[in-house]
Amino acid sequence: MGFLSGTLSFERFRIDGPALKKFGAKHIATLERFAIGKIVGSTPEEALVGFVGGRHLFDQEFAAEKNIVDDCLHCGVRIDTNKIPAALRQAWLAIELAPLLEDNPHGRVTKAQRQEAQQAVEARCEAEARTGKFKRLQQFPVLWDGRENTLYLGSSSQAVVESGRELFERAFDLKLERIGSGRLAQAWAAEAKKLKQLEDLEPTVFHADEPGAHAAWLNREGAGLDFLGNEFLLWLWWSLEAVDDTITLADGSDVVAMLNRTLTLECPRGDSGKETIISEAPVRLPEAHHALKYGKLPRKSGVMLVADGVQYDFVLQAESFGVSGGRVKFCEDEENVESVELQRIAGLRGLVDTLDLLYGKFCERRVSKAWSDDVKQMRRWLQREPSKDRKPAA
């Protein structure tokens, strides 16, 4: 059942308001009230979004013993779409217009005739939609962590995630805020009392001959400080390769890190496109360093973290801080916990806590005076020839 089995994939949302101490019957009743089978659209083609029990597409059973695990609520969100393909619409319109074109002088249809043909097509689309031939069902898991006041939506599709977010806000009367790299940096800065330093930040120019560093993929309203996600992955790459693969975190613990499995890089100016490298250690390959040398920035990377005897493997999307393909491997002692479900939730929390502490380490460095020295060293590192030997920072 989603977060309780298999790999972990999610985007995070902070719930505005006090943390929830306990889930109960009223939450189960809300799931039932907004279940997918009880939601009716105004037209056959309207997308429907509702809750499911979480076990499969047609699971409409909700119960405390099934959907409440300790201080978490677990279920699924199903999205039903029933849209007629655009190619079919165009074909049916052409069929409706064909006899009119033959009968009319000059081979043209009037405005009224075109409107009549379009109405006929809409009627046919509605009839075809009612048959269910074009219906598509998809579901994704959801975990509401009451203790951490966080909602995890288990999808990497922005459209799907937004649909789930809107459903939760409407059903439970919540206000949700996406936890991307920019928002996470703000939360760290607020706790560290360094908001002013953070708000003054601009994207780093990692290549001295570049006129600026604003990424094309962030040229949209609301991007804010999300550029820090790309800088975090680049800083982590440099730190692991040029300094040490063990990093001491703010709580005094150490984390051993590695970038592995997959790496996606993109030109921030939009000049040379995007490339994805699949390998056991993609950051070691010459093509990865070549891409960095010519100005590309990491947008997604596989990450392995080992902290407190637990190994976390996942793929991190830089700007959204979305996680996909996550796996948690406990030491032998942890495998004997009473509940596998509780262990899964503990693993999810451990992954998020470790990742956030590591990102906090970067944020602390980013707002400090030492960042300029790091950038100088990173510029030299970017321009050197790739080497398998890690070299200490100057």
Contacts in CASP RR format, 6 or more apart in sequence:
PFRMAT RR
TARGET T0000
AUTHOR 0000-0000-0000
METHOD contacts of the structure
MODEL  1
MGFLSGTLSFERFRIDGPALKKFGAKHIATLERFAIGKIVGSTPEEALVG
FVGGRHLFDQEFAAEKNIVDDCLHCGVRIDTNKIPAALRQAWLAIELAPL
LEDNPHGRVTKAQRQEAQQAVEARCEAEARTGKFKRLQQFPVLWDGRENT
LYLGSSSQAVVESGRELFERAFDLKLERIGSGRLAQAWAAEAKKLKQLED
LEPTVFHADEPGAHAAWLNREGAGLDFLGNEFLLWLWWSLEAVDDTITLA
DGSDVVAMLNRTLTLECPRGDSGKETIISEAPVRLPEAHHALKYGKLPRK
SGVMLVADGVQYDFVLQAESFGVSGGRVKFCEDEENVESVELQRIAGLRG
LVDTLDLLYGKFCERRVSKAWSDDVKQMRRWLQREPSKDRKPAA
1 54 0 8 1.000
1 55 0 8 1.000
1 74 0 8 1.000
1 141 0 8 1.000
2 54 0 8 1.000
2 74 0 8 1.000
2 76 0 8 1.000
2 141 0 8 1.000
2 154 0 8 1.000
3 10 0 8 1.000
3 74 0 8 1.000
3 141 0 8 1.000
3 143 0 8 1.000
3 152 0 8 1.000
3 154 0 8 1.000
3 344 0 8 1.000
3 345 0 8 1.000
3 348 0 8 1.000
4 69 0 8 1.000
4 74 0 8 1.000
4 340 0 8 1.000
4 341 0 8 1.000
4 344 0 8 1.000
4 345 0 8 1.000
5 344 0 8 1.000
7 324 0 8 1.000
7 325 0 8 1.000
7 326 0 8 1.000
7 327 0 8 1.000
8 314 0 8 1.000
8 323 0 8 1.000
8 325 0 8 1.000
8 326 0 8 1.000
8 327 0 8 1.000
8 328 0 8 1.000
8 348 0 8 1.000
8 351 0 8 1.000
9 154 0 8 1.000
9 155 0 8 1.000
9 156 0 8 1.000
9 323 0 8 1.000
9 324 0 8 1.000
9 325 0 8 1.000
9 326 0 8 1.000
10 143 0 8 1.000
10 152 0 8 1.000
10 153 0 8 1.000
10 154 0 8 1.000
10 155 0 8 1.000
10 322 0 8 1.000
10 323 0 8 1.000
11 152 0 8 1.000
11 153 0 8 1.000
11 154 0 8 1.000
11 155 0 8 1.000
11 156 0 8 1.000
11 161 0 8 1.000
11 178 0 8 1.000
11 179 0 8 1.000
11 180 0 8 1.000
11 320 0 8 1.000
11 321 0 8 1.000
11 322 0 8 1.000
11 323 0 8 1.000
12 150 0 8 1.000
12 151 0 8 1.000
12 152 0 8 1.000
12 178 0 8 1.000
12 179 0 8 1.000
12 180 0 8 1.000
12 321 0 8 1.000
12 322 0 8 1.000
12 352 0 8 1.000
13 150 0 8 1.000
13 151 0 8 1.000
13 152 0 8 1.000
13 153 0 8 1.000
13 165 0 8 1.000
13 176 0 8 1.000
13 177 0 8 1.000
13 178 0 8 1.000
13 179 0 8 1.000
14 149 0 8 1.000
14 150 0 8 1.000
14 176 0 8 1.000
14 177 0 8 1.000
14 179 0 8 1.000
14 183 0 8 1.000
14 187 0 8 1.000
15 144 0 8 1.000
15 146 0 8 1.000
15 149 0 8 1.000
15 150 0 8 1.000
15 151 0 8 1.000
15 174 0 8 1.000
15 175 0 8 1.000
15 176 0 8 1.000
16 174 0 8 1.000
16 175 0 8 1.000
16 176 0 8 1.000
16 177 0 8 1.000
17 149 0 8 1.000
17 175 0 8 1.000
18 149 0 8 1.000
19 146 0 8 1.000
19 147 0 8 1.000
19 148 0 8 1.000
19 149 0 8 1.000
20 71 0 8 1.000
20 144 0 8 1.000
20 146 0 8 1.000
20 149 0 8 1.000
21 71 0 8 1.000
21 146 0 8 1.000
22 71 0 8 1.000
23 64 0 8 1.000
23 68 0 8 1.000
23 71 0 8 1.000
23 72 0 8 1.000
23 73 0 8 1.000
23 144 0 8 1.000
23 146 0 8 1.000
24 64 0 8 1.000
24 68 0 8 1.000
25 64 0 8 1.000
27 68 0 8 1.000
27 73 0 8 1.000
27 172 0 8 1.000
28 62 0 8 1.000
28 63 0 8 1.000
28 64 0 8 1.000
28 67 0 8 1.000
28 68 0 8 1.000
30 171 0 8 1.000
30 172 0 8 1.000
31 51 0 8 1.000
31 53 0 8 1.000
31 62 0 8 1.000
31 67 0 8 1.000
31 75 0 8 1.000
31 171 0 8 1.000
32 38 0 8 1.000
32 51 0 8 1.000
32 62 0 8 1.000
33 171 0 8 1.000
34 50 0 8 1.000
34 51 0 8 1.000
34 167 0 8 1.000
34 170 0 8 1.000
34 171 0 8 1.000
35 50 0 8 1.000
35 51 0 8 1.000
35 52 0 8 1.000
35 60 0 8 1.000
35 62 0 8 1.000
36 48 0 8 1.000
36 49 0 8 1.000
36 50 0 8 1.000
36 51 0 8 1.000
36 52 0 8 1.000
36 60 0 8 1.000
36 78 0 8 1.000
36 80 0 8 1.000
37 50 0 8 1.000
37 60 0 8 1.000
39 48 0 8 1.000
39 49 0 8 1.000
39 50 0 8 1.000
40 48 0 8 1.000
41 48 0 8 1.000
43 126 0 8 1.000
43 129 0 8 1.000
44 82 0 8 1.000
44 126 0 8 1.000
44 129 0 8 1.000
44 130 0 8 1.000
45 82 0 8 1.000
45 83 0 8 1.000
45 84 0 8 1.000
45 125 0 8 1.000
45 126 0 8 1.000
45 129 0 8 1.000
46 82 0 8 1.000
47 79 0 8 1.000
47 80 0 8 1.000
47 81 0 8 1.000
47 82 0 8 1.000
47 83 0 8 1.000
47 163 0 8 1.000
48 79 0 8 1.000
48 80 0 8 1.000
49 77 0 8 1.000
49 78 0 8 1.000
49 79 0 8 1.000
49 80 0 8 1.000
49 163 0 8 1.000
49 164 0 8 1.000
49 166 0 8 1.000
49 167 0 8 1.000
50 77 0 8 1.000
50 78 0 8 1.000
50 79 0 8 1.000
50 167 0 8 1.000
51 62 0 8 1.000
51 75 0 8 1.000
51 76 0 8 1.000
51 77 0 8 1.000
51 78 0 8 1.000
51 167 0 8 1.000
51 171 0 8 1.000
52 58 0 8 1.000
52 59 0 8 1.000
52 60 0 8 1.000
52 75 0 8 1.000
52 76 0 8 1.000
52 77 0 8 1.000
52 78 0 8 1.000
52 139 0 8 1.000
53 59 0 8 1.000
53 60 0 8 1.000
53 61 0 8 1.000
53 62 0 8 1.000
53 66 0 8 1.000
53 67 0 8 1.000
53 75 0 8 1.000
53 76 0 8 1.000
54 67 0 8 1.000
54 74 0 8 1.000
54 75 0 8 1.000
54 76 0 8 1.000
54 139 0 8 1.000
54 141 0 8 1.000
56 139 0 8 1.000
57 78 0 8 1.000
57 137 0 8 1.000
57 139 0 8 1.000
62 75 0 8 1.000
67 73 0 8 1.000
67 74 0 8 1.000
67 75 0 8 1.000
68 74 0 8 1.000
69 339 0 8 1.000
69 341 0 8 1.000
69 342 0 8 1.000
69 345 0 8 1.000
70 342 0 8 1.000
70 345 0 8 1.000
71 145 0 8 1.000
71 146 0 8 1.000
71 147 0 8 1.000
72 143 0 8 1.000
72 144 0 8 1.000
72 145 0 8 1.000
72 146 0 8 1.000
72 147 0 8 1.000
72 345 0 8 1.000
73 143 0 8 1.000
73 144 0 8 1.000
73 146 0 8 1.000
74 141 0 8 1.000
74 142 0 8 1.000
74 143 0 8 1.000
74 144 0 8 1.000
75 141 0 8 1.000
75 142 0 8 1.000
76 139 0 8 1.000
76 140 0 8 1.000
76 141 0 8 1.000
76 142 0 8 1.000
77 139 0 8 1.000
77 140 0 8 1.000
77 142 0 8 1.000
77 153 0 8 1.000
77 163 0 8 1.000
77 164 0 8 1.000
77 167 0 8 1.000
78 137 0 8 1.000
78 138 0 8 1.000
78 139 0 8 1.000
79 137 0 8 1.000
79 138 0 8 1.000
79 139 0 8 1.000
79 160 0 8 1.000
79 163 0 8 1.000
79 164 0 8 1.000
80 135 0 8 1.000
80 136 0 8 1.000
80 137 0 8 1.000
81 135 0 8 1.000
81 136 0 8 1.000
82 129 0 8 1.000
82 132 0 8 1.000
82 134 0 8 1.000
82 135 0 8 1.000
82 136 0 8 1.000
83 129 0 8 1.000
83 134 0 8 1.000
84 125 0 8 1.000
84 128 0 8 1.000
84 129 0 8 1.000
84 134 0 8 1.000
85 134 0 8 1.000
88 125 0 8 1.000
88 128 0 8 1.000
89 121 0 8 1.000
89 125 0 8 1.000
92 121 0 8 1.000
92 124 0 8 1.000
92 125 0 8 1.000
93 117 0 8 1.000
93 118 0 8 1.000
93 121 0 8 1.000
96 117 0 8 1.000
96 118 0 8 1.000
96 120 0 8 1.000
96 121 0 8 1.000
97 109 0 8 1.000
97 113 0 8 1.000
97 114 0 8 1.000
97 117 0 8 1.000
100 109 0 8 1.000
100 113 0 8 1.000
100 117 0 8 1.000
101 107 0 8 1.000
101 108 0 8 1.000
101 109 0 8 1.000
104 110 0 8 1.000
104 113 0 8 1.000
109 117 0 8 1.000
128 134 0 8 1.000
138 160 0 8 1.000
140 153 0 8 1.000
140 154 0 8 1.000
140 155 0 8 1.000
140 160 0 8 1.000
141 154 0 8 1.000
142 151 0 8 1.000
142 152 0 8 1.000
142 153 0 8 1.000
142 154 0 8 1.000
142 164 0 8 1.000
142 168 0 8 1.000
143 151 0 8 1.000
143 152 0 8 1.000
143 345 0 8 1.000
143 348 0 8 1.000
144 150 0 8 1.000
144 151 0 8 1.000
144 152 0 8 1.000
144 168 0 8 1.000
145 151 0 8 1.000
145 152 0 8 1.000
145 345 0 8 1.000
145 348 0 8 1.000
145 349 0 8 1.000
148 349 0 8 1.000
150 179 0 8 1.000
150 352 0 8 1.000
151 165 0 8 1.000
151 168 0 8 1.000
151 174 0 8 1.000
151 176 0 8 1.000
152 348 0 8 1.000
153 161 0 8 1.000
153 164 0 8 1.000
153 165 0 8 1.000
154 161 0 8 1.000
155 161 0 8 1.000
156 317 0 8 1.000
156 322 0 8 1.000
156 324 0 8 1.000
165 176 0 8 1.000
165 178 0 8 1.000
168 174 0 8 1.000
168 176 0 8 1.000
169 175 0 8 1.000
169 176 0 8 1.000
177 183 0 8 1.000
178 320 0 8 1.000
179 187 0 8 1.000
179 321 0 8 1.000
180 226 0 8 1.000
180 319 0 8 1.000
180 320 0 8 1.000
180 321 0 8 1.000
180 322 0 8 1.000
181 225 0 8 1.000
181 226 0 8 1.000
181 228 0 8 1.000
181 229 0 8 1.000
181 232 0 8 1.000
181 318 0 8 1.000
181 319 0 8 1.000
181 320 0 8 1.000
181 321 0 8 1.000
181 359 0 8 1.000
182 224 0 8 1.000
182 225 0 8 1.000
182 226 0 8 1.000
182 228 0 8 1.000
182 229 0 8 1.000
183 225 0 8 1.000
184 321 0 8 1.000
184 356 0 8 1.000
184 359 0 8 1.000
185 198 0 8 1.000
185 225 0 8 1.000
185 228 0 8 1.000
185 359 0 8 1.000
185 360 0 8 1.000
185 363 0 8 1.000
186 195 0 8 1.000
186 198 0 8 1.000
186 225 0 8 1.000
188 356 0 8 1.000
188 359 0 8 1.000
188 360 0 8 1.000
188 363 0 8 1.000
188 364 0 8 1.000
189 195 0 8 1.000
189 197 0 8 1.000
189 198 0 8 1.000
189 363 0 8 1.000
189 367 0 8 1.000
192 363 0 8 1.000
192 364 0 8 1.000
194 367 0 8 1.000
197 367 0 8 1.000
198 225 0 8 1.000
198 363 0 8 1.000
198 367 0 8 1.000
201 225 0 8 1.000
201 228 0 8 1.000
201 366 0 8 1.000
201 367 0 8 1.000
202 213 0 8 1.000
203 212 0 8 1.000
203 213 0 8 1.000
203 214 0 8 1.000
203 215 0 8 1.000
203 227 0 8 1.000
203 231 0 8 1.000
204 213 0 8 1.000
204 231 0 8 1.000
204 371 0 8 1.000
204 375 0 8 1.000
205 212 0 8 1.000
205 213 0 8 1.000
206 213 0 8 1.000
206 234 0 8 1.000
206 295 0 8 1.000
206 297 0 8 1.000
206 375 0 8 1.000
206 378 0 8 1.000
206 379 0 8 1.000
206 382 0 8 1.000
207 295 0 8 1.000
207 379 0 8 1.000
207 382 0 8 1.000
208 379 0 8 1.000
210 295 0 8 1.000
213 227 0 8 1.000
213 268 0 8 1.000
214 227 0 8 1.000
214 268 0 8 1.000
215 227 0 8 1.000
215 230 0 8 1.000
215 266 0 8 1.000
215 268 0 8 1.000
215 297 0 8 1.000
216 267 0 8 1.000
216 268 0 8 1.000
216 269 0 8 1.000
216 270 0 8 1.000
217 266 0 8 1.000
217 268 0 8 1.000
217 299 0 8 1.000
217 319 0 8 1.000
218 224 0 8 1.000
218 226 0 8 1.000
218 227 0 8 1.000
218 319 0 8 1.000
223 319 0 8 1.000
226 319 0 8 1.000
226 320 0 8 1.000
227 319 0 8 1.000
228 362 0 8 1.000
228 363 0 8 1.000
228 366 0 8 1.000
229 318 0 8 1.000
229 319 0 8 1.000
229 321 0 8 1.000
230 268 0 8 1.000
230 297 0 8 1.000
230 298 0 8 1.000
230 299 0 8 1.000
230 318 0 8 1.000
230 319 0 8 1.000
231 297 0 8 1.000
231 362 0 8 1.000
231 366 0 8 1.000
232 318 0 8 1.000
232 359 0 8 1.000
232 362 0 8 1.000
233 259 0 8 1.000
233 297 0 8 1.000
233 298 0 8 1.000
233 299 0 8 1.000
233 301 0 8 1.000
233 316 0 8 1.000
233 318 0 8 1.000
234 292 0 8 1.000
234 297 0 8 1.000
234 298 0 8 1.000
234 378 0 8 1.000
235 362 0 8 1.000
235 365 0 8 1.000
235 366 0 8 1.000
235 374 0 8 1.000
235 378 0 8 1.000
236 257 0 8 1.000
236 259 0 8 1.000
236 303 0 8 1.000
236 358 0 8 1.000
236 362 0 8 1.000
237 259 0 8 1.000
237 283 0 8 1.000
237 298 0 8 1.000
237 301 0 8 1.000
238 374 0 8 1.000
238 377 0 8 1.000
238 378 0 8 1.000
238 381 0 8 1.000
239 247 0 8 1.000
240 257 0 8 1.000
240 258 0 8 1.000
240 259 0 8 1.000
240 283 0 8 1.000
240 390 0 8 1.000
241 283 0 8 1.000
241 381 0 8 1.000
241 390 0 8 1.000
242 377 0 8 1.000
242 381 0 8 1.000
242 390 0 8 1.000
242 391 0 8 1.000
242 392 0 8 1.000
242 393 0 8 1.000
243 390 0 8 1.000
243 392 0 8 1.000
243 393 0 8 1.000
244 390 0 8 1.000
245 256 0 8 1.000
245 257 0 8 1.000
245 258 0 8 1.000
245 390 0 8 1.000
246 254 0 8 1.000
246 255 0 8 1.000
246 256 0 8 1.000
246 257 0 8 1.000
247 254 0 8 1.000
247 255 0 8 1.000
247 257 0 8 1.000
247 358 0 8 1.000
247 361 0 8 1.000
248 254 0 8 1.000
248 361 0 8 1.000
249 255 0 8 1.000
249 307 0 8 1.000
249 354 0 8 1.000
249 357 0 8 1.000
249 358 0 8 1.000
249 361 0 8 1.000
250 357 0 8 1.000
250 360 0 8 1.000
250 361 0 8 1.000
250 364 0 8 1.000
251 357 0 8 1.000
253 307 0 8 1.000
253 308 0 8 1.000
253 357 0 8 1.000
254 307 0 8 1.000
255 305 0 8 1.000
255 306 0 8 1.000
255 307 0 8 1.000
255 354 0 8 1.000
255 357 0 8 1.000
255 358 0 8 1.000
256 305 0 8 1.000
256 306 0 8 1.000
256 307 0 8 1.000
257 303 0 8 1.000
257 304 0 8 1.000
257 305 0 8 1.000
257 306 0 8 1.000
257 358 0 8 1.000
258 281 0 8 1.000
258 303 0 8 1.000
258 304 0 8 1.000
259 281 0 8 1.000
259 282 0 8 1.000
259 283 0 8 1.000
259 301 0 8 1.000
259 302 0 8 1.000
259 303 0 8 1.000
259 304 0 8 1.000
260 280 0 8 1.000
260 281 0 8 1.000
260 282 0 8 1.000
260 302 0 8 1.000
260 303 0 8 1.000
260 304 0 8 1.000
260 313 0 8 1.000
261 278 0 8 1.000
261 279 0 8 1.000
261 280 0 8 1.000
261 282 0 8 1.000
261 302 0 8 1.000
261 313 0 8 1.000
261 315 0 8 1.000
262 276 0 8 1.000
262 277 0 8 1.000
262 278 0 8 1.000
262 279 0 8 1.000
262 282 0 8 1.000
262 300 0 8 1.000
262 301 0 8 1.000
262 302 0 8 1.000
262 315 0 8 1.000
263 276 0 8 1.000
263 277 0 8 1.000
263 279 0 8 1.000
263 282 0 8 1.000
263 283 0 8 1.000
263 288 0 8 1.000
263 298 0 8 1.000
263 300 0 8 1.000
263 301 0 8 1.000
263 302 0 8 1.000
264 274 0 8 1.000
264 275 0 8 1.000
264 276 0 8 1.000
264 277 0 8 1.000
264 298 0 8 1.000
264 299 0 8 1.000
264 300 0 8 1.000
264 301 0 8 1.000
265 274 0 8 1.000
265 275 0 8 1.000
265 276 0 8 1.000
265 277 0 8 1.000
265 288 0 8 1.000
265 291 0 8 1.000
265 292 0 8 1.000
265 296 0 8 1.000
265 297 0 8 1.000
265 298 0 8 1.000
265 299 0 8 1.000
266 273 0 8 1.000
266 274 0 8 1.000
266 275 0 8 1.000
266 296 0 8 1.000
266 297 0 8 1.000
266 299 0 8 1.000
267 273 0 8 1.000
267 274 0 8 1.000
267 295 0 8 1.000
267 296 0 8 1.000
267 297 0 8 1.000
268 295 0 8 1.000
268 296 0 8 1.000
268 297 0 8 1.000
272 294 0 8 1.000
272 296 0 8 1.000
273 296 0 8 1.000
274 299 0 8 1.000
275 287 0 8 1.000
275 291 0 8 1.000
275 296 0 8 1.000
276 300 0 8 1.000
277 285 0 8 1.000
277 287 0 8 1.000
277 288 0 8 1.000
279 285 0 8 1.000
282 288 0 8 1.000
282 301 0 8 1.000
283 301 0 8 1.000
284 386 0 8 1.000
284 388 0 8 1.000
285 386 0 8 1.000
286 386 0 8 1.000
288 386 0 8 1.000
289 385 0 8 1.000
289 386 0 8 1.000
290 386 0 8 1.000
292 382 0 8 1.000
293 382 0 8 1.000
293 383 0 8 1.000
295 382 0 8 1.000
298 318 0 8 1.000
299 317 0 8 1.000
299 318 0 8 1.000
299 319 0 8 1.000
300 315 0 8 1.000
300 316 0 8 1.000
300 317 0 8 1.000
300 318 0 8 1.000
301 315 0 8 1.000
301 316 0 8 1.000
301 318 0 8 1.000
302 313 0 8 1.000
302 314 0 8 1.000
302 315 0 8 1.000
302 316 0 8 1.000
303 312 0 8 1.000
303 313 0 8 1.000
303 314 0 8 1.000
303 315 0 8 1.000
303 316 0 8 1.000
303 355 0 8 1.000
304 311 0 8 1.000
304 312 0 8 1.000
304 313 0 8 1.000
305 311 0 8 1.000
305 312 0 8 1.000
305 351 0 8 1.000
305 354 0 8 1.000
305 355 0 8 1.000
305 358 0 8 1.000
306 312 0 8 1.000
307 354 0 8 1.000
309 330 0 8 1.000
309 331 0 8 1.000
310 328 0 8 1.000
310 329 0 8 1.000
310 330 0 8 1.000
310 331 0 8 1.000
310 334 0 8 1.000
310 347 0 8 1.000
310 350 0 8 1.000
311 328 0 8 1.000
311 329 0 8 1.000
312 326 0 8 1.000
312 327 0 8 1.000
312 328 0 8 1.000
312 329 0 8 1.000
312 347 0 8 1.000
312 350 0 8 1.000
312 351 0 8 1.000
312 354 0 8 1.000
312 355 0 8 1.000
313 325 0 8 1.000
313 326 0 8 1.000
313 327 0 8 1.000
313 329 0 8 1.000
314 323 0 8 1.000
314 324 0 8 1.000
314 325 0 8 1.000
314 326 0 8 1.000
314 327 0 8 1.000
314 351 0 8 1.000
315 323 0 8 1.000
315 324 0 8 1.000
315 325 0 8 1.000
315 326 0 8 1.000
316 322 0 8 1.000
316 323 0 8 1.000
316 355 0 8 1.000
317 323 0 8 1.000
317 324 0 8 1.000
321 355 0 8 1.000
321 359 0 8 1.000
323 351 0 8 1.000
323 355 0 8 1.000
326 351 0 8 1.000
328 344 0 8 1.000
328 347 0 8 1.000
328 348 0 8 1.000
328 350 0 8 1.000
328 351 0 8 1.000
330 343 0 8 1.000
330 347 0 8 1.000
334 343 0 8 1.000
334 346 0 8 1.000
335 343 0 8 1.000
337 343 0 8 1.000
337 346 0 8 1.000
365 371 0 8 1.000
365 374 0 8 1.000
377 393 0 8 1.000
377 394 0 8 1.000
380 394 0 8 1.000
END
